[in-house]
Amino acid sequence: MERRRSFPDLLAGGIFVLIGGAFVWGSLGYQLGTPLRMGPGAFPLLVGATVAVLGLAIVIKGLIAGEVVSFGPVPWRAVAAIVLAVVFFGFTVRRLGFVPTSAVTALLTTLASSRVRLLTAVAVAAGLTVASTLIFVVGLQLRIPLWGPWLGF
């Protein structure tokens, strides 16, 4: 009997183990405290250990009961558009302001798909901009300017 290995499960589980291990390692620099009076390192330690154990379970599942999954071509247009959108947001949110930066970021990520028409992308970007402004600026009261100094507001 041939044993199949699931590469996506092995990869995802390995990433979970690495992230969980990083949280565990980082939490050891803080005081753990006692079970009744937990210190600042206790929660990251518990979460990191849980993520690492779940990742290990995914790796074991991928080794034992894997399925053959063929990868298709990498959608480089989508990868480039999303990376560009995140970098654009990070570099311009303080200078352009939250509203225009959110609109451009949402438009770029929506246009990552080749199936989306321009009018649909603009409508989705407008909706996401309004929703994110209401959530982050109005609801959570983040101190991000709505319109930045580059626009003269």
N, C-alpha and C positions, 0 to 999 in steps of 0.2 A: 504494500500500500504506500503510495507516494504522499508525503506530507506537504501540504501547500502552506506557504508563508504569505501573509498579507503585508506587503511593503508599506501601504498607508498606515496600517495599525502599528507596525513597528516604528515608523517615523513619528507618528503622533504620540505614541506612548513614550518614546525616547525624549521627545520635547517636553512632555509633562514631567518626566523624571528629572530632567535638567532644571526646569523652572522650579519645581518643588524643592529640589536639592539646593538651589540658589537661595530660596527663601529660608530654608532651614539653616544654611550656613550664615546668612545675613542676620538671622535672629539670635544666633549665639553670641553676637557682640552686645546684646542687651541683657538686662537682668530678667531671668525667667520667673522669679518669685515662687510662691507656693500655690498649691491647688486652690486654696481659699483666698489668697491675695496674689493674683497673677500680675507679673511684671509686664513691661512693654514688649518683651521678646516672646511671651507665651503664645499669643495669638498667631503671629507669623510662623512660629515653630509648628503649631498644630495644623495650620492651613497648608504650609509647605509639606509637612509629612503626609497629610491627606492627599494632596495633589500628586506627590511622588508615588504613593502606594497605588492610587488609581492609575497612574501612568504605567507602573509595573504590571498591573492587571491587564491593561490594554496590550502591552508588549507580549505577555504570556498568551493572551487570546490570539494575537497575531501569529505567534509561533505554532500554536496548537490547531486552531480552527480557522486558519486563514482562507481567504478566497482569492482567486486570481482576478486582479483588477488591472485593466490596461489603461494607461494614461494616454489621454489625447494630446493634441498639440497645446503648448502653453499659450494662453491668450496674452501676448506681450502688450497689445494695445491697452488692455484693461489694467495690467500690472503697472505700466508706465503712467497711465492717467491717474490711478489711485495714489501712487507714490508721489507724483507731481502735486496732486491736490493736498496731501498731508504736509508736504514740505512748504507749499505755498501758504497754507493756513498758519503753520508755525512761524514763518518769517514775516507775515504781513498783518496778523491780527491786531497788533498794537498800533501799527502805523496807518492802516486803512480803516480800521474799526471792525467791529463784530459783524455788522449787517452785510457790507460788501464782501468781506472775506468769506463769510458763510455762504453767501450766494454763489461766488465763484467756485468755492470748494465743492458745494453740492452739484453745481453744473458740471464740473470736471468729472466727478465720480459717476454722475448719471450718464455722461457721454462715454464712459468706459465700455458700455455695452454697444455693440454695433447694431443692435435691433431697435434702439430707442431713437425716435425722431426728435428733431430740435425743439419743436413746440412742446412735446411731452417733457423733454429735459428741462426746459425753462419753467414749466408749470411745477414739476417736482422740486426744482431748486427754490422756487418762490415759496412753496409750502414748507419745505424743510427749513428755510431761513426764518420764516415767521414762527414755526414751532420751536426751533432752537433758541430764538430770541426770547420767546415767552418763557421757555423752561430755564435757560441759563441766566439771562440778564434780569428778567422780571421775577421769576419764581425763586431761583437760588440766589439772586442778588449778587452775581459775580461782578467785580469791579473792572469790567472791560468796556471801553468806550464804544458806543454804537457806531459813531462815525469818527474816523481818525484824523490826525493832523495832516496827512498827505492830501486829504480832500478839502482841507481848509475849514472844517467845522469845529 
